[in-house]
Amino acid sequence: MNKYMQLAYDAAQEGMTKNFGGPFGAVIVRDGEVIAVAHNEVLGTNDPTAHAEIVAIRKATAKLGRFNISDCEIYSTCEPCPMCLAAIHWAGIRKLYFGADRHDSTIGGFDDEFIYQLMEGTANSPLLHPEIIDQKPCADLFNIWNKKQDRIMY
């Protein structure tokens, strides 16, 4: 097993042993240096967003002092769910390695298929048909953002 994937695997084992969360671990590496190691913390923190990849990104960005970690790569024990994949994208990470895939995760009851169907437009959800309230003032926030001289772009 790849040494970084082994670290992710070990983190997943630790998280499960401590009853912090499911069988997921992640490692963020920059130029061969391990920047962050994390496991799923959903159960231990009661935070549904505390997936291993998200926790690893939070640790790495805190350690590096910046939100863009495009010079890093991430190793995950499982194919990231849509939320984690989006977070990896927003963090600027350009290289992802994973072990198990999303079909393997369904064995443990982690089934994201409905979310993939929503993204493809082949499933219905009331969340995709929200009522738009106060659109104009909220949309104007983007004009205010664009006028900021000190804005930082993603």
GICOR-V967622 format. One record per backbone hydrogen bond with DSSP energy under -0.5 kcal/mol. NH is the residue of the N-H (numbers start at 1). CO is the residue of the C=O. If there is no record, write none. Layout:
# GICOR-V967622
NH_CO + NH_CO
This chain:
# GICOR-V967622
6_2 + 7_3 + 8_4 + 9_5 + 10_6 + 11_7 + 12_8 + 13_9 + 14_10 + 15_11 + 16_12 + 17_13 + 18_14 + 19_16 + 20_15 + 21_15 + 24_22 + 26_38 + 27_75 + 28_36 + 29_73 + 30_33 + 33_30 + 35_28 + 35_33 + 36_28 + 38_26 + 40_24 + 41_50 + 43_20 + 44_20 + 45_41 + 46_42 + 47_42 + 48_46 + 50_47 + 51_49 + 55_51 + 56_52 + 57_53 + 58_54 + 59_55 + 60_56 + 61_57 + 62_58 + 63_59 + 64_60 + 65_61 + 66_61 + 69_67 + 69_91 + 72_69 + 73_29 + 74_95 + 75_27 + 76_97 + 77_25 + 79_100 + 85_81 + 86_82 + 87_83 + 88_84 + 89_85 + 90_86 + 91_87 + 92_88 + 92_89 + 93_88 + 94_72 + 95_72 + 97_74 + 99_76 + 100_77 + 104_101 + 105_101 + 106_102 + 107_104 + 108_105 + 109_106 + 110_105 + 111_109 + 112_110 + 115_112 + 116_112 + 117_113 + 118_114 + 119_115 + 120_116 + 121_117 + 121_118 + 122_117 + 123_117 + 128_125 + 129_126 + 133_131 + 138_134 + 139_135 + 140_136 + 141_137 + 141_138 + 142_139 + 143_139 + 144_140 + 145_141 + 146_142 + 147_143 + 147_144 + 148_144 + 148_145 + 151_148 + 153_151
